[in-house]
Amino acid sequence: MRLGKSPTGYGRWTLQLLADNWVALEAEIDDARTKLERLNAANRSG
């Protein structure tokens, strides 16, 4: 896995930082999926 620069205030990535960022990314993906599903449903209903 290739990581970018560590977050401000941290000298390097830690397992906790990776876990926190993973959770945040999953939440963003779920939010985008929900919005797309609603958009597709609205387009189908006319």
C-alpha positions as CSV (number, residue, x, y, z in Angstrom):
1,M,0.0,0.0,0.0
2,R,1.3,3.4,-0.9
3,L,0.5,6.2,1.5
4,G,0.9,9.9,1.0
5,K,2.5,12.3,3.5
6,S,1.5,11.6,7.1
7,P,-1.2,13.9,8.5
8,T,-0.2,17.2,10.0
9,G,1.2,16.7,13.5
10,Y,2.3,13.1,12.9
11,G,5.8,12.0,11.9
12,R,4.5,8.8,10.3
13,W,1.4,6.8,9.7
14,T,0.3,4.6,12.7
15,L,-2.1,1.7,12.6
16,Q,-4.6,3.9,14.5
17,L,-4.4,6.6,11.9
18,L,-4.8,4.1,9.1
19,A,-7.9,2.6,10.8
20,D,-9.4,6.1,11.4
21,N,-8.8,7.1,7.8
22,W,-10.2,3.8,6.5
23,V,-13.5,4.3,8.5
24,A,-13.8,7.9,7.1
25,L,-13.2,6.6,3.6
26,E,-15.9,3.9,4.0
27,A,-18.4,6.5,5.2
28,E,-17.7,8.7,2.2
29,I,-18.2,5.8,-0.2
30,D,-21.4,4.8,1.5
31,D,-22.7,8.4,1.3
32,A,-21.8,8.6,-2.4
33,R,-23.5,5.2,-3.1
34,T,-26.7,6.3,-1.3
35,K,-26.8,9.6,-3.3
36,L,-26.3,7.7,-6.6
37,E,-29.0,5.2,-5.7
38,R,-31.5,8.1,-5.0
39,L,-30.5,9.8,-8.2
40,N,-31.0,6.6,-10.3
41,A,-34.4,6.0,-8.6
42,A,-35.5,9.5,-9.4
43,N,-34.4,9.2,-13.0
44,R,-36.3,5.9,-13.4
45,S,-39.5,7.3,-12.0
46,G,-39.5,10.1,-14.4
